[in-house]
């Protein structure tokens, strides 16, 4: 009797997209820059008595808190990637971090709008030169941060070699009963996690800007602040030159509306991931086409959800007059981009039952 191991059939819980070392590293750099700027502005504001510097220092503190959520999410996902507590890995930790940051971004937009309306009703004296200097400093910091994060917005922590380990049970199928039970499969990486800049062109499902919603949230924070700084500089210059003091709160209201819209979209997108909402019609059509083009198979139930990033899982239930092993059907889906975990359920159709004609994919 030979010693046997189940490892060839066991599915790893660590999906490479859960681990984004370059993104985590860049987020930490941006957090460090933000914290240093915050401390410098608070000290300078306290020494010089500048309320503008003190206010911007605390404003930087709010961004540091949001960036702290981003870096914590990366660290938590990395440290718990192999934990058995997470059935499909820790890919959704990024979506959770993005959701929390989006709520924070929305709160900032609301506070900006409230303060700006108060300024319209009860104008305050503006120290234009000092405010312009602070706005320029903030713009420079945010541009640097956006460049650090933005260079990674098209990046993907992804491996090159995907191998499928599957197993399908064998047995006699009865009408209306699963022919081979359940079969689970996935494409996963055994090797090197590159620095997130590989094969987007070769993998259309992977070439999406929104694959890392944790990083996207951090990026939106710094871009939103940069846009606010630009609008503030324009308004302050106009106020100093022409006396148009009202432009300062008006531009702030405009910025708050834009930031609020971004926050809403990010909350919607990350919420869909957290709630397992299907969001990929192309993937759905691709799976159905591949299954139903083989013999007289008909897909009777298809559930697709995100595991995090661009990785998806699917449960495929099909009915056919001539059942094959579950591994056969998984082989039909082996090279589907973005599909990393597959469960197949096969039902045998009674011989005298006619199956409907497969509908063409839209």
TORDOTOR-105588 format. One record per residue (C-alpha): residue number from 0; x, y, z. Coordinates in Angstrom, 1 decimal. Layout:
    n      px      py      pz
  NUM       X       Y       Z
...
This chain:
    n      px      py      pz
    0     0.0     0.0     0.0
    1     1.5     3.3    -1.1
    2     1.3     6.5     0.9
    3    -1.0     8.9    -0.7
    4    -1.3    12.7    -0.4
    5    -4.3    14.9    -1.2
    6    -2.2    17.9    -1.9
    7    -2.5    17.7    -5.8
    8    -6.2    18.1    -5.4
    9    -6.2    20.6    -2.5
   10    -7.0    24.1    -3.5
   11    -4.6    26.8    -2.1
   12    -6.3    29.6    -0.3
   13    -3.6    32.1    -1.2
   14    -4.5    33.8    -4.4
   15    -1.6    35.9    -5.8
   16    -3.8    39.0    -6.4
   17    -4.3    39.1    -2.6
   18    -0.7    40.1    -2.2
   19     0.4    43.4    -3.8
   20     3.9    44.1    -2.5
   21     4.5    47.1    -4.8
   22     1.2    48.7    -4.0
   23     1.7    48.3    -0.3
   24     5.2    49.7    -0.5
   25     4.0    52.8    -2.4
   26     1.1    53.4    -0.1
   27     3.5    53.3     2.9
   28     5.7    55.9     1.2
   29     2.7    58.2     0.6
   30     1.6    57.7     4.2
   31     5.1    58.6     5.4
   32     5.2    61.7     3.2
   33     1.8    62.8     4.5
   34     2.7    62.3     8.1
   35     6.0    64.2     7.8
   36     4.1    67.1     6.1
   37     1.4    67.1     8.7
   38     4.0    67.3    11.6
   39     6.0    70.0     9.8
   40     2.9    72.2     9.2
   41     1.6    71.8    12.7
   42     5.0    72.7    14.2
   43     5.4    75.7    11.8
   44     1.9    76.8    12.4
   45     2.4    76.7    16.2
   46     5.7    78.5    16.0
   47     4.5    81.3    13.6
   48     1.0    81.5    14.9
   49    -0.3    80.7    11.4
   50    -3.9    79.4    11.5
   51    -3.7    78.5     7.8
   52    -0.7    76.2     8.4
   53    -2.4    74.7    11.5
   54    -5.6    74.1     9.6
   55    -3.8    72.4     6.7
   56    -1.8    70.3     9.1
   57    -4.9    68.9    10.6
   58    -6.3    68.5     7.1
   59    -3.2    66.4     6.2
   60    -4.0    64.4     9.4
   61    -7.3    63.4     7.9
   62    -5.6    62.1     4.8
   63    -3.0    60.3     6.9
   64    -5.9    58.5     8.6
   65    -7.4    57.4     5.2
   66    -4.0    56.3     4.0
   67    -3.5    54.4     7.3
   68    -6.6    52.4     6.4
   69    -5.1    51.5     3.0
   70    -1.7    50.4     4.4
   71    -3.4    48.4     7.2
   72    -5.6    46.6     4.7
   73    -2.6    45.5     2.7
   74    -0.7    44.4     5.8
   75    -3.7    42.5     7.1
   76    -4.3    40.7     3.8
   77    -0.7    39.7     3.5
   78    -0.4    38.4     7.1
   79    -3.6    36.4     6.9
   80    -3.4    35.2     3.3
   81    -2.8    31.6     4.2
   82    -5.3    31.6     7.1
   83    -7.9    28.8     6.9
   84   -10.5    31.3     8.3
   85   -10.7    32.9     4.8
   86   -12.3    30.5     2.4
   87   -11.2    32.3    -0.7
   88    -8.1    34.1     0.5
   89    -8.0    37.7     1.7
   90    -8.7    39.5    -1.7
   91   -11.8    41.2    -0.3
   92    -9.8    42.9     2.4
   93    -8.8    45.5    -0.2
   94   -12.4    46.1    -1.1
   95   -13.3    46.5     2.6
   96   -10.4    49.0     3.0
   97   -11.6    50.9    -0.1
   98   -15.1    51.0     1.3
   99   -14.0    52.4     4.6
  100   -11.8    55.0     2.8
  101   -14.7    55.9     0.5
  102   -16.9    56.6     3.5
  103   -14.1    58.8     4.9
  104   -13.8    60.6     1.6
  105   -17.6    61.3     1.5
  106   -17.4    62.6     5.1
  107   -14.6    65.0     4.0
  108   -16.8    66.2     1.1
  109   -19.8    66.9     3.4
  110   -17.6    68.8     5.9
  111   -16.1    70.9     3.1
  112   -19.5    71.8     1.7
  113   -20.8    72.8     5.2
  114   -17.8    74.9     6.0
  115   -18.0    76.6     2.6
  116   -21.7    77.4     2.9
  117   -20.9    78.9     6.3
  118   -18.2    81.0     4.7
  119   -20.6    82.3     2.1
  120   -23.1    83.3     4.8
  121   -20.5    84.7     7.2
  122   -17.4    85.7     5.2
  123   -14.0    85.7     7.1
  124   -10.9    87.6     6.5
  125    -8.5    85.7     4.3
  126    -4.7    86.1     4.5
  127    -4.2    85.5     0.8
  128    -0.3    85.3     0.6
  129    -0.1    82.8     3.5
  130    -3.1    80.8     2.2
  131    -1.6    80.6    -1.4
  132     1.7    79.4     0.0
  133     0.0    76.6     2.0
  134    -2.1    75.7    -1.0
  135     1.0    75.4    -3.2
  136     2.7    73.3    -0.6
  137    -0.3    71.0    -0.4
  138    -0.5    70.8    -4.2
  139     3.2    69.8    -4.4
  140     2.8    67.1    -1.8
  141    -0.4    65.7    -3.4
  142     1.2    65.7    -6.9
  143     4.1    63.7    -5.6
  144     1.8    61.3    -3.8
  145    -0.5    60.9    -6.8
  146     2.5    60.1    -9.0
  147     3.6    57.4    -6.5
  148     0.2    55.8    -6.4
  149    -0.9    56.6    -9.9
  150     2.1    54.8   -11.4
  151     0.5    51.7    -9.9
  152    -3.1    52.2   -10.9
  153    -2.6    49.8   -13.9
  154    -0.5    47.4   -11.9
  155    -1.4    43.8   -11.0
  156     0.1    41.5    -8.5
  157    -0.1    38.5   -10.7
  158     1.9    35.4   -11.6
  159     2.5    34.1   -15.1
  160     2.0    30.4   -14.7
  161    -1.5    29.3   -13.9
  162    -2.0    25.6   -13.2
  163    -5.2    23.9   -12.7
  164    -5.5    21.1   -10.1
  165    -8.9    19.5   -10.2
  166   -10.6    16.4    -9.5
  167   -14.0    15.1   -10.5
  168   -15.7    12.2    -8.9
  169   -16.9     9.3   -11.0
  170   -20.1     7.4   -10.7
  171   -23.4     6.6   -12.3
  172   -25.6     9.6   -12.8
  173   -29.3     9.3   -12.3
  174   -31.9    11.6   -13.9
  175   -32.2    14.8   -11.9
  176   -29.3    13.9    -9.7
  177   -25.7    15.3    -9.9
  178   -23.6    13.1   -12.2
  179   -20.3    13.8   -10.5
  180   -21.1    15.7    -7.4
  181   -19.1    18.9    -7.1
  182   -15.8    19.7    -8.6
  183   -13.6    22.6    -7.6
  184   -10.9    24.1    -9.7
  185    -8.9    27.2   -10.0
  186    -6.0    28.8   -11.8
  187    -3.3    29.8    -9.4
  188     0.3    30.8    -9.3
  189     3.1    28.7    -7.8
  190     5.8    31.2    -8.3
  191     7.0    34.7    -8.2
  192     4.8    37.6    -7.4
  193     6.1    40.2    -9.8
  194     5.9    43.9    -9.1
  195     2.5    44.2   -10.6
  196     3.5    45.4   -14.1
  197     3.2    42.2   -16.1
  198     0.8    40.9   -18.8
  199    -2.1    43.2   -18.8
  200    -2.2    43.2   -22.6
  201    -2.3    39.4   -22.7
  202    -5.1    39.3   -20.1
  203    -8.0    41.6   -20.9
  204    -9.9    40.8   -17.7
  205    -6.8    41.9   -15.7
  206    -6.2    45.2   -17.5
  207    -8.8    47.2   -15.5
  208    -7.9    50.3   -13.6
  209   -10.3    49.4   -10.8
  210    -8.8    46.0    -9.9
  211    -7.2    47.3    -6.7
  212   -10.0    49.2    -4.9
  213    -7.8    49.7    -1.8
  214    -5.2    51.6    -3.9
  215    -7.9    53.3    -5.9
  216    -9.3    54.8    -2.7
  217    -5.9    56.2    -1.6
  218    -5.4    57.6    -5.1
  219    -8.7    59.4    -5.1
  220    -7.9    60.9    -1.7
  221    -4.7    62.5    -2.9
  222    -6.1    63.5    -6.4
  223    -9.2    65.0    -4.7
  224    -6.9    67.1    -2.5
  225    -4.8    68.1    -5.4
  226    -7.8    69.3    -7.3
  227    -9.0    71.2    -4.3
  228    -5.6    72.9    -4.0
  229    -5.6    73.9    -7.6
  230    -9.1    75.4    -7.3
  231    -8.1    77.1    -4.1
  232    -5.0    78.7    -5.6
  233    -7.1    80.0    -8.6
  234    -9.7    81.4    -6.2
  235    -7.1    82.9    -3.8
  236    -5.2    84.6    -6.7
  237    -8.5    86.0    -8.0
  238    -9.4    87.2    -4.5
  239    -6.1    88.9    -3.9
  240    -6.0    90.5    -7.4
  241    -9.7    91.5    -7.9
  242   -11.2    91.2    -4.4
  243   -13.4    88.3    -5.4
  244   -13.4    86.7    -2.0
  245   -16.6    84.8    -2.7
  246   -14.7    82.6    -5.2
  247   -12.9    80.8    -2.4
  248   -16.0    79.2    -0.8
  249   -17.7    78.7    -4.2
  250   -14.7    76.7    -5.6
  251   -14.7    74.7    -2.3
  252   -18.3    73.8    -2.8
  253   -17.6    72.7    -6.4
  254   -14.7    70.5    -5.2
  255   -16.9    69.0    -2.5
  256   -19.5    68.0    -5.1
  257   -16.8    66.4    -7.2
  258   -15.2    64.5    -4.3
  259   -18.7    63.4    -3.1
  260   -19.4    61.9    -6.6
  261   -16.1    60.0    -6.5
  262   -16.8    58.8    -3.0
  263   -20.3    57.6    -4.1
  264   -18.9    55.7    -7.0
  265   -16.2    54.0    -4.9
  266   -18.8    53.1    -2.2
  267   -21.0    51.6    -4.9
  268   -18.2    49.6    -6.5
  269   -16.6    48.3    -3.3
  270   -20.1    47.6    -1.9
  271   -20.8    45.4    -4.9
  272   -17.7    43.3    -4.3
  273   -18.5    42.9    -0.6
  274   -22.0    41.9    -1.4
  275   -21.0    39.4    -4.1
  276   -22.9    41.3    -6.8
  277   -22.1    39.9   -10.3
  278   -20.5    42.6   -12.4
  279   -19.0    40.9   -15.4
  280   -21.5    40.2   -18.2
  281   -18.6    39.3   -20.6
  282   -17.3    36.6   -18.2
  283   -20.8    35.2   -17.8
  284   -21.3    35.0   -21.5
  285   -17.9    33.5   -22.1
  286   -18.6    30.7   -19.6
  287   -22.0    29.9   -21.0
  288   -20.7    29.9   -24.6
  289   -17.8    27.5   -23.8
  290   -20.0    25.0   -21.9
  291   -22.9    25.0   -24.3
  292   -20.8    24.7   -27.4
  293   -19.7    21.3   -26.1
  294   -22.2    18.5   -26.9
  295   -25.8    19.3   -25.8
  296   -24.8    20.9   -22.5
  297   -27.1    23.6   -21.1
  298   -26.2    25.8   -18.2
  299   -29.1    25.8   -15.8
  300   -27.5    27.9   -13.1
  301   -24.4    30.1   -13.1
  302   -23.2    32.1   -10.1
  303   -20.2    34.4   -10.4
  304   -18.7    36.6    -7.7
  305   -15.4    38.4    -7.1
  306   -12.8    37.1    -4.8
  307   -11.0    40.4    -4.8
  308    -9.3    42.4    -7.5
  309   -10.0    40.9   -10.9
  310   -10.3    37.3    -9.7
  311   -13.6    35.6    -9.8
  312   -15.2    32.4    -8.6
  313   -18.0    30.6   -10.4
  314   -20.5    27.8    -9.6
  315   -21.6    26.2   -12.9
  316   -24.6    23.8   -12.9
  317   -25.4    22.2   -16.2
  318   -27.7    19.5   -17.6
  319   -26.8    17.1   -20.5
  320   -27.9    13.8   -22.0
  321   -24.3    12.6   -22.0
  322   -22.5    13.6   -18.7
  323   -18.8    13.7   -18.7
  324   -16.4    14.1   -15.7
  325   -16.5    17.4   -14.0
  326   -12.8    17.8   -14.9
  327   -13.9    17.8   -18.6
  328   -16.1    20.8   -18.1
  329   -13.5    22.6   -16.1
  330   -11.0    22.0   -18.9
  331   -13.4    24.0   -21.2
  332   -13.0    27.0   -18.8
  333    -9.3    26.5   -18.0
  334    -8.0    29.5   -20.0
  335   -10.8    32.0   -19.1
  336    -9.1    35.1   -17.9
  337   -10.2    36.3   -14.5
  338   -11.7    33.0   -13.5
  339    -9.7    31.4   -10.6
  340   -12.0    29.1    -8.7
  341   -14.6    26.9   -10.4
  342   -17.2    24.5    -9.0
  343   -19.0    22.3   -11.5
  344   -22.2    20.4   -10.9
  345   -23.5    18.1   -13.6
  346   -27.0    16.7   -14.0
  347   -28.1    13.9   -16.3
  348   -31.1    14.6   -18.4
  349   -33.7    11.8   -19.0
  350   -33.2    10.3   -22.5
  351   -36.7    11.3   -23.6
  352   -36.4    14.9   -22.4
  353   -35.5    17.5   -25.1
  354   -33.3    20.3   -24.0
  355   -33.9    23.9   -25.3
  356   -31.7    25.3   -28.0
  357   -28.8    27.3   -26.6
  358   -29.3    31.0   -26.9
  359   -26.4    32.9   -28.6
  360   -24.4    35.0   -26.3
  361   -25.0    38.8   -26.6
